[in-house]
Amino acid sequence: MSAVLQNAPVLAPMRPEEIDAVMAIEQRAYPFPWTRANFADSLAAGYSAWTCRMEGELIGYAVMMLVLDEAHLLNITVAPDWQRHGYGLLVMHHLFGVARAHGAARLFLEVRPTNAPGQGLYRKLGFETIGRRRGYYPAGSGREDAVVMVLTL
């Protein structure tokens, strides 16, 4: 008898027709969400874009740029109702494999200083802080810095 995994997340390349569903999560997850054009342009540019589904329901996604021997995580989001269940970790490990397969030696990302859960996940995965980008993110009262992190793959 073969074992069948029940309720296993499915990761697949993001398709243009999924942008509406991605946008619905993006708008719930962030006060300053990416735009439809951000996702469409990322797909058109050939960035590595992935969706994560549970039993057909979109629960998360990620967009990563691969250039030469580096990868840059541009967006990773888990739907608010699905957060803190390990799906972000799962998507990150998937991205590590994709980046390595494309010859990336390092993965960079930016994260808001106020995003403690995100920073905690990245540190748990071995990311190190290497800098700060002043005024990188839009914020309610102007702009917010970004913490720049890197992981050697």
N, C-alpha and C positions, 0 to 999 in steps of 0.2 A: 504494500500500500504506500502511495506517495503522500508526502505531507503537502498541504496546500496552505499558504499563508493567508490568513483572513485579515482584512483591514490593513493591508500593507500599503504605504504611500507609493504612488507612481510618479516618477519624474520623467518629463518628456520635453523636447524642444518646444518653446513657445511659438504659436502660430498667430498670424495677423488677426484671424477671426476670434482670437481669445482676448484681444485688447479690451473689449467692453467689460468682461468679467474681471480682468486684472485691474482696470480702472475703478471698479466698484470697491475692491479691497483697498487699493491705494488711497482712495478718498476717505475711507473709514479709518485707515491706519495713521494718517498723517495730517497735521494742520496745514502743511505746505506740500501737497502731493506732486509727484511727477505729472506731466501733462500727457494727453494721448499722443501728441507729437514726439515726446521723449521716447515712448515705447516704440512707436512706428519707425522713428529714425534709427533706433537701436537695432531693430530687426532688419531694416533696409541696409544698414551698414554691415550686417553680418556678425554682430556681437553674439556672444554665447548667452542665449536667453532661455530660461527653463521655467516650467510650471511644475507644481507639486499638487497632486490630487489624492483625495481619500474617497474611495467608492464613487468616483466620478466628480466629486465636488472640488472645485479649485480652492485650495487652502493656502497657497503661497507661490512665490515666484522669485526669480533672481535674474539679474542682467550683469554680465561680466565682459569686459573688453580684454582681448588677448592681443598683445603686440610683442613681437620678437620673443624674448625670454622673460617677459613680465605679464602679469595679469592684474587687472584693476576691477575690483568689485564696485559696480555702480549703484546697484539697488538689490537688496534682499528684503523681502517682506513676508511675514506670516500673518494671515488674517487674525484680527484681534481675538476672536473666539477660539482660535486654535493655538494661540501662543502658550509658551511654558509647558509644552508637551514633547519637546525634543525635535520638532520639525525643522526649526532653524538650524540645528546641529546637523541633521540629516542632509539638508540642502547644502550646507557649507562643505560637508565631506564629499558630496557629489561634485561640487565646484572644484575642490582640490584635485580630484581625479581628472576632470576635464582640463584643468590648467596644466597639470603634469603631462597629460597626453599631448598637449600642444607645445611642450617644451618649456613651459614657464618655470622659472627658478624661484620667483617671489610673487606673492599676492599682496597688493596694496588695497587700502580702503580708507575712507573718511567716515567718522561717526561724530554725532553731536556730543559735546561734553555732558549735556543733560540726559543723554540716553544711557543710563547706568546698566539696564539689562543687556543692551547691545554690546557695550564695552565688556561686560562680564563674560558674555558668550565668546567674544573675540579673544579675550585673555585666556579663557579656558582652552581654546583651540591653539594657543601658543603665539598669538599675535603680540607684537611689541610696539609701544608708542615710539614714533620717530620724529614727530613734529606737530605743528599746529598751523592751520590755514586761517588767517584772520578774516572775519566777516564772510565766511564761505556759504553759510546757510541763511535763507530768509527766516526771520523770527518775528514774533508779535511786536517787539519794540525795536525794530531795525534789523540787525544781522547777528548771527551767532557764529562763533568760531567752529572749526572742525578739528578733531583730533585725528592725526594721520597715523595709521598703523600698518605694519608689514609682517608677513609670515614667510619664512623661508620654507619652500616646499620640498 
